[in-house]
């Protein structure tokens, strides 16, 4: 299968309501059509979109904003497509005899790893999950294998100890801009040359020098400076030595159709090298924090169960403190904000919460920010901060209720507590579950950013309306004990005081 010329993109026409088919890359860019990706997993859909963005960025980087608007307005000229791919026709063949896409020929391994291991989060070997069993997926078609290879290399934890991870770390958050159809989704996330060169000042489009790792392999045990990695090489970075193992033709276990060659597994081997510095990948947000007197940078990831809206301060708006700490949002978001100043922003946000190589949670969300979201930078920060402070007020009141009130200068309790130290953490989960639909609606409403004063007060009132019943749910079971009624009442007053402070500020 050739990603430049074979049909491999799983889509449905009519904005996702039409018949399923495999589309070629040329058809996507050069012909009209309201295509949407159609895959049985949301993470693979985002990975397929990101792969298409990376291919287009590698081959069709617009010279300036005018050139980008031209591609957004109308399909690419077929002659321009053929001219652009002429130099790289042997780069993107999944079964190339010497340099297969995202693979290394001649991988030495004692055994073949089942193909299900490429589908991040599904169990294989000794790992077990509640809904999926080992061996559930026994063979993948070439289109899914290509997407999964790219996804594993770019967005997922490594295969385990001794295996290198992606340029962005173990399980980074990926952020892309959504649009009305697949062609517009791709071009909305392709960056102009000047914007790329702000991240990589010495980079110039040159396929002779900027080549992917399977075409120009990484040298074992080498140390690579981050600014030596070009745009094509970085976007299509493969840190591992893997090689697909083919099997007989037949239906794909994920697509359910015969889509050409199939693969039952892959060989992998440990391979060491070092990247010195952080390559500025444009599809993720970078946090800068002070540690041991030095500023350290890393890509944001999901480290807790908190929903994605709590990370919008990093994912959408740049911020920096006087000490240099802060965050840089993905360049795809920054570009959209510069080109579409008064337009709402629809963010595709995806990632995993992991513990080393094990995936604990899969997170893929769509977040809409209403028109005016970037007109005044501090407003989006305030919305996130107010939501988190309301949650903190609820937790603080329940923490006081659980512990009770101690006499000053004594270990004796003036008022006995409820005795359940888990109440604050239970409250956090219930707060997120109860308030998330409301908060997402507030973020999507353009009046939130244009009628800021009134919208802010309404937002705080809505938060309070959710916090009070949550407090009651968690404390009412203890109210049958007369001795605990005073601490419940005192804790409720603390909650009311803290929520009132939010409104008065």
Order of alpha helices (4+ residues) and beta strands (2+ residues): beta-alpha-beta-alpha-beta-alpha-alpha-alpha-beta-beta-alpha-beta-alpha-alpha-beta-alpha-beta-beta-beta-beta-beta-alpha-beta-beta-alpha-beta-beta-alpha-beta-beta-alpha-alpha-alpha-alpha
